[in-house]
Amino acid sequence: MAIQLSAAVRQNLTALQGTADLLSKTQNRLSTGLKVNSALDNPGSFFTAQSLNSRASDLSSLLDDQGQAVQTLKAADEGIQAITKLAEAAKAKANQALQSSSTADRRKFAGEYNELLNQIETLAKDSGYSGKNLLAGTGNDVSVVFNEDGTSKLDISAVDYTDTSAALGLSDLTVGTSGTLSIAESDLEGGDEAGDTLTVTVGGSSVGSIDYGAGTTSEEVITALNAIDGITASTDGTTISITSENGDIVIDDTDTTADLATQTGSGFVAGSFDSDTSINATLDSLTSALGTLRSQASTFGTNLTVVENRQDFTKSMINTLSEGAGKLTLADTNEEGANLLALQTRQTLASTSLSFASQADQNVLRLL
């Protein structure tokens, strides 16, 4: 049998149910912080906010790649700065060689110059970051994507400084070696005679003559040889050892009566720093290389500025998208709190009103 409610009771019950529904929605908004929790709440706002949040998420993933590109560029820039200092040190070595008149010193500087070039190549190989090295050439180009569909990006080309001769035009120098000659003291002293001389030729050019008269001793010849620029002679008591910095040495006896066979040295290799002309050519190459390094540093610096600016822009755009989505879906907690208080008051009043309506029906029992 159905229960019949009076109109007043039913009306108050309906109002109480409506208040309970509104109270539930308000409590849900306060607990989640959202006024739009699903498409049922507001389809337009819900799907628009979802689209904005999806784009913000896509940009957030790109932001990580942009940050890694910034670090890769910084590593390359630091590498170029260090390489530039090494190239400047190499230039200083070439200038030292130019100011020196000693072939031995010039060859020492050439060896140090080669070591600096080796350090440049090694440093370039060590300038990578997370698997990418913009100073190591092929296979190390970096592409930085700025938007979610990949239509906005920056392609950064790597250079190869792991071989200084290719990219910088700086090749290893020939250090150079002196020519050597050994003469037995017995042969030298056995060929001297009155009026005789020894002619000394280096690299095909005559550099001096030595009195080779009767009774000339090995010590006297050694002293005379040491007086000639670029020639060093010494003896171990049996054999005279001679070195010549400027070319292979040839010593010949002008008299053929008691002839000393022509003595010809060997082993001379001209060094790259042996002449001023070759040193100046090296200095020109270094000046050009330094220009190349500074230009490349400027290019990487520009790339770094672009990526950092786009990184900042992406961060701002993510905040803008998230804020826009929030405006569509976030609840105003102050407003919802006030609504909750009002609904609770309404619910109390509705309950009271329902009680009054029920009491009116109960008055019928008093007539029985």
C-alpha positions as CSV (number, residue, x, y, z in Angstrom):
1,M,0.0,0.0,0.0
2,A,1.5,3.4,-1.1
3,I,2.3,6.0,1.5
4,Q,0.5,9.3,0.9
5,L,2.3,12.5,1.8
6,S,0.6,15.8,2.2
7,A,1.4,18.5,-0.3
8,A,3.3,20.5,2.4
9,V,5.4,17.6,3.4
10,R,6.2,16.7,-0.1
11,Q,7.1,20.2,-1.0
12,N,9.5,20.5,2.0
13,L,11.0,17.1,1.2
14,T,11.7,18.1,-2.4
15,A,13.4,21.3,-1.2
16,L,15.4,19.4,1.3
17,Q,16.6,16.9,-1.4
18,G,17.5,19.8,-3.7
19,T,19.5,21.4,-1.0
20,A,21.3,18.1,-0.2
21,D,22.3,17.8,-3.9
22,L,23.7,21.3,-4.0
23,L,25.4,20.7,-0.7
24,S,27.1,17.5,-2.1
25,K,28.3,19.4,-5.2
26,T,29.7,22.3,-3.1
27,Q,31.5,19.8,-0.8
28,N,33.0,18.0,-3.9
29,R,34.3,21.3,-5.3
30,L,35.9,22.2,-2.0
31,S,37.5,18.8,-1.7
32,T,38.9,18.7,-5.3
33,G,39.4,22.4,-5.7
34,L,37.6,22.1,-9.1
35,K,34.3,23.5,-10.2
36,V,34.5,21.4,-13.3
37,N,35.4,17.8,-12.5
38,S,34.0,16.1,-15.6
39,A,32.3,16.9,-18.9
40,L,29.0,16.5,-17.1
41,D,29.7,19.7,-15.1
42,N,30.5,21.9,-18.1
43,P,31.5,20.2,-21.4
44,G,32.9,23.4,-23.0
45,S,35.1,24.3,-20.1
46,F,36.1,20.7,-19.4
47,F,37.4,19.9,-23.0
48,T,39.0,23.4,-23.5
49,A,40.9,23.0,-20.2
50,Q,41.9,19.5,-21.2
51,S,43.3,20.8,-24.5
52,L,45.3,23.5,-22.7
53,N,46.7,21.1,-20.1
54,S,47.7,18.7,-22.9
55,R,49.6,21.4,-24.7
56,A,51.3,22.5,-21.4
57,S,52.3,18.9,-20.9
58,D,53.8,18.6,-24.4
59,L,55.8,21.8,-23.9
60,S,57.0,20.6,-20.5
61,S,58.6,17.6,-22.2
62,L,60.3,19.8,-24.8
63,L,61.5,22.0,-21.9
64,D,63.7,19.2,-20.7
65,D,65.3,18.8,-24.1
66,Q,65.9,22.5,-24.4
67,G,67.6,22.4,-21.0
68,Q,69.9,19.6,-22.2
69,A,70.7,21.6,-25.4
70,V,71.7,24.6,-23.2
71,Q,74.2,22.4,-21.3
72,T,75.6,21.0,-24.5
73,L,76.2,24.5,-25.9
74,K,77.8,25.6,-22.6
75,A,80.1,22.6,-22.7
76,A,81.1,23.5,-26.3
77,D,81.6,27.1,-25.4
78,E,83.8,26.2,-22.5
79,G,85.8,24.0,-24.8
80,I,86.3,26.7,-27.4
81,Q,87.4,29.2,-24.7
82,A,90.0,26.7,-23.5
83,I,91.2,25.9,-27.0
84,T,91.5,29.6,-27.7
85,K,93.9,29.9,-24.8
86,L,96.0,27.0,-26.1
87,A,96.1,28.5,-29.6
88,E,97.3,31.8,-28.0
89,A,100.0,29.8,-26.1
90,A,101.1,28.2,-29.4
91,K,101.3,31.7,-31.0
92,A,103.5,32.8,-28.1
93,K,105.8,29.8,-28.8
94,A,106.1,30.8,-32.4
95,N,107.0,34.4,-31.4
96,Q,109.6,33.1,-29.0
97,A,111.1,31.0,-31.8
98,L,111.1,34.1,-34.1
99,Q,113.0,36.1,-31.5
100,S,115.6,33.4,-30.9
101,S,118.7,33.0,-33.1
102,S,119.4,29.5,-31.7
103,T,118.3,26.6,-33.9
104,A,118.3,24.3,-30.9
105,D,115.9,26.6,-29.1
106,R,113.7,27.0,-32.1
107,R,113.4,23.2,-32.4
108,K,112.6,23.0,-28.7
109,F,109.8,25.6,-29.3
110,A,108.6,23.6,-32.3
111,G,108.2,20.5,-30.1
112,E,106.3,22.4,-27.5
113,Y,104.1,23.9,-30.2
114,N,103.2,20.3,-31.4
115,E,102.3,19.4,-27.8
116,L,99.9,22.3,-27.6
117,L,98.2,21.2,-30.8
118,N,97.9,17.7,-29.3
119,Q,96.2,19.2,-26.3
120,I,93.8,21.2,-28.4
121,E,92.7,18.0,-30.1
122,T,92.4,16.2,-26.8
123,L,90.4,19.0,-25.3
124,A,88.0,19.1,-28.2
125,K,87.3,15.4,-27.7
126,D,86.6,16.0,-24.0
127,S,84.0,18.8,-24.6
128,G,81.0,16.6,-25.0
129,Y,77.8,16.5,-22.8
130,S,75.4,13.6,-22.5
131,G,76.6,11.9,-25.7
132,K,76.8,15.1,-27.9
133,N,80.0,17.0,-28.6
134,L,79.6,20.1,-30.8
135,L,83.4,20.2,-31.2
136,A,83.8,16.6,-32.5
137,G,82.2,17.0,-36.0
138,T,80.0,14.5,-37.8
139,G,77.2,12.9,-35.9
140,N,77.1,15.5,-33.2
141,D,74.7,18.1,-34.7
142,V,72.0,19.2,-32.3
143,S,68.4,20.0,-33.2
144,V,66.4,21.9,-30.6
145,V,62.5,21.7,-31.0
146,F,60.6,24.7,-29.6
147,N,56.9,23.8,-30.2
148,E,54.8,20.7,-29.9
149,D,54.4,20.0,-33.6
150,G,58.1,20.4,-34.4
151,T,57.6,23.2,-36.9
152,S,59.7,25.6,-34.8
153,K,63.3,24.5,-34.1
154,L,67.0,25.4,-34.2
155,D,69.6,23.2,-35.9
156,I,73.1,23.6,-34.4
157,S,75.9,22.3,-36.6
158,A,78.9,20.7,-34.9
159,V,82.5,21.6,-35.9
160,D,85.5,19.3,-35.8
161,Y,88.4,20.5,-33.7
162,T,89.7,17.0,-33.0
163,D,91.9,17.4,-36.0
164,T,93.6,20.9,-35.9
165,S,94.9,20.6,-39.5
166,A,91.4,20.3,-41.0
167,A,89.2,22.9,-39.2
168,L,91.9,25.3,-38.0
169,G,94.6,24.9,-40.6
170,L,97.2,24.1,-37.9
171,S,99.4,21.2,-38.7
172,D,102.2,19.6,-36.6
173,L,105.6,21.1,-37.2
174,T,108.7,19.2,-38.2
175,V,110.9,19.6,-35.2
176,G,114.1,19.0,-37.2
177,T,117.3,17.1,-36.4
178,S,121.0,18.0,-36.7
179,G,123.3,16.3,-39.1
180,T,126.1,14.2,-37.6
181,L,129.5,13.2,-38.6
182,S,132.1,10.9,-36.9
183,I,135.9,11.1,-37.8
184,A,138.5,8.8,-36.3
185,E,141.3,10.9,-34.7
186,S,143.9,8.8,-36.3
187,D,142.5,9.5,-39.8
188,L,142.3,13.2,-39.0
189,E,145.9,13.5,-37.7
190,G,147.3,11.3,-40.4
191,G,146.3,13.6,-43.2
192,D,147.8,16.9,-42.1
193,E,150.8,18.5,-43.8
194,A,152.4,21.9,-44.2
195,G,150.1,24.5,-45.9
196,D,147.1,22.2,-46.0
197,T,143.6,23.3,-45.0
198,L,140.3,21.7,-44.2
199,T,137.2,23.2,-45.9
200,V,133.9,23.0,-44.0
201,T,130.7,23.0,-45.9
202,V,127.2,22.9,-44.4
203,G,124.1,22.3,-46.6
204,G,126.2,22.9,-49.7
205,S,127.6,26.3,-48.5
206,S,131.1,26.9,-47.3
207,V,131.1,28.0,-43.7
208,G,134.8,28.2,-43.0
209,S,138.3,26.7,-43.4
210,I,140.7,25.3,-40.8
211,D,144.5,25.4,-40.8
212,Y,145.6,21.8,-41.4
213,G,149.3,22.2,-41.3
214,A,151.8,19.6,-40.2
215,G,151.3,18.7,-36.6
216,T,147.7,20.0,-36.3
217,T,146.1,18.1,-33.5
218,S,142.6,16.8,-33.2
219,E,142.0,19.2,-30.3
220,E,142.9,22.2,-32.5
221,V,140.5,21.0,-35.2
222,I,137.7,20.5,-32.6
223,T,138.3,24.0,-31.2
224,A,138.1,25.5,-34.7
225,L,134.9,23.6,-35.5
226,N,133.2,24.8,-32.3
227,A,134.0,28.3,-33.3
228,I,131.8,27.9,-36.4
229,D,128.1,28.9,-35.8
230,G,125.8,25.9,-35.6
231,I,128.6,23.3,-35.3
232,T,129.5,21.4,-32.2
233,A,132.4,19.0,-31.9
234,S,133.8,16.8,-29.2
235,T,135.9,13.7,-28.8
236,D,136.0,10.6,-26.6
237,G,139.8,10.3,-27.2
238,T,139.4,8.0,-30.2
239,T,136.5,9.4,-32.3
240,I,135.5,13.0,-33.0
241,S,131.7,13.5,-33.0
242,I,130.4,16.5,-34.9
243,T,126.8,17.8,-35.1
244,S,125.6,20.5,-37.5
245,E,122.3,22.3,-36.8
246,N,121.9,23.9,-40.3
247,G,122.6,21.0,-42.7
248,D,124.7,18.0,-43.4
249,I,128.3,18.8,-42.9
250,V,131.1,18.0,-45.3
251,I,134.8,18.3,-44.4
252,D,137.4,17.9,-47.1
253,D,141.2,18.1,-47.3
254,T,142.5,20.6,-49.9
255,D,145.8,18.8,-50.4
256,T,145.8,15.4,-52.0
257,T,149.3,14.4,-51.1
258,A,148.5,13.1,-47.7
259,D,144.8,13.1,-48.4
260,L,142.1,12.9,-45.7
261,A,139.2,11.3,-47.5
262,T,136.2,13.6,-47.8
263,Q,134.1,13.3,-44.7
264,T,130.3,13.6,-45.3
265,G,127.8,13.8,-42.5
266,S,124.1,12.7,-42.6
267,G,120.8,12.7,-40.8
268,F,120.0,16.4,-41.1
269,V,116.2,17.3,-41.3
270,A,115.2,20.9,-41.5
271,G,112.8,22.1,-38.8
272,S,109.7,24.1,-39.4
273,F,111.0,26.8,-37.1
274,D,114.5,26.8,-38.5
275,S,113.8,29.8,-40.7
276,D,112.0,33.1,-40.0
277,T,109.9,32.6,-43.2
278,S,108.4,29.4,-41.9
279,I,107.8,30.8,-38.5
280,N,106.0,33.8,-40.0
281,A,103.8,31.5,-42.0
282,T,102.9,29.6,-38.9
283,L,102.0,32.9,-37.1
284,D,99.7,33.7,-40.0
285,S,98.0,30.3,-39.7
286,L,97.6,30.9,-35.9
287,T,96.1,34.3,-36.5
288,S,93.6,32.8,-38.9
289,A,92.8,29.9,-36.5
290,L,92.2,32.3,-33.6
291,G,89.8,34.2,-35.9
292,T,88.0,31.0,-36.7
293,L,87.7,30.1,-33.0
294,R,86.3,33.5,-32.0
295,S,83.8,33.4,-34.8
296,Q,82.6,29.9,-33.8
297,A,82.4,31.0,-30.2
298,S,80.2,33.9,-31.3
299,T,78.0,31.5,-33.3
300,F,77.6,29.1,-30.3
301,G,76.9,32.1,-28.1
302,T,74.1,33.3,-30.4
303,N,72.7,29.8,-30.4
304,L,72.8,29.6,-26.6
305,T,71.0,33.0,-26.4
306,V,68.3,31.7,-28.7
307,V,67.8,28.5,-26.8
308,E,67.8,30.2,-23.4
309,N,65.3,32.8,-24.5
310,R,63.0,30.1,-26.0
311,Q,63.4,28.1,-22.8
312,D,62.2,31.1,-20.8
313,F,59.4,31.6,-23.3
314,T,58.3,28.0,-23.0
315,K,58.2,28.2,-19.2
316,S,56.0,31.3,-19.5
317,M,53.8,29.7,-22.0
318,I,53.3,26.6,-19.8
319,N,52.3,28.9,-16.9
320,T,49.9,30.8,-19.2
321,L,48.3,27.5,-20.5
322,S,48.0,26.1,-17.0
323,E,46.5,29.3,-15.7
324,G,44.0,29.5,-18.5
325,A,42.9,25.9,-17.8
326,G,42.6,26.7,-14.1
327,K,40.3,29.7,-14.9
328,L,38.0,27.3,-16.6
329,T,38.0,24.5,-14.0
330,L,39.3,25.8,-10.7
331,A,36.7,26.5,-7.9
332,D,36.7,29.7,-5.9
333,T,37.2,28.3,-2.5
334,N,36.0,31.5,-0.8
335,E,32.8,31.4,-2.8
336,E,32.2,27.7,-2.3
337,G,32.8,28.1,1.4
338,A,30.2,30.8,1.6
339,N,27.9,28.5,-0.5
340,L,28.4,25.7,1.9
341,L,27.5,27.8,4.9
342,A,24.4,29.1,3.1
343,L,23.3,25.6,2.0
344,Q,23.8,24.2,5.5
345,T,21.6,27.0,6.8
346,R,19.0,26.3,4.1
347,Q,19.2,22.6,5.0
348,T,18.5,23.4,8.6
349,L,15.6,25.6,7.7
350,A,14.2,23.0,5.3
351,S,14.4,20.4,8.0
352,T,12.6,22.7,10.4
353,S,9.9,23.4,7.8
354,L,9.5,19.7,7.2
355,S,9.0,19.2,10.9
356,F,6.3,21.9,11.0
357,A,4.5,20.3,8.1
358,S,4.6,16.9,9.7
359,Q,3.2,18.4,13.0
360,A,0.2,19.8,11.1
361,D,-0.6,16.3,9.8
362,Q,-0.2,15.0,13.3
363,N,-2.9,17.4,14.7
364,V,-5.5,15.2,13.0
365,L,-4.8,12.5,15.6
366,R,-5.9,14.9,18.4
367,L,-9.5,14.8,17.0
368,L,-9.7,11.0,17.4
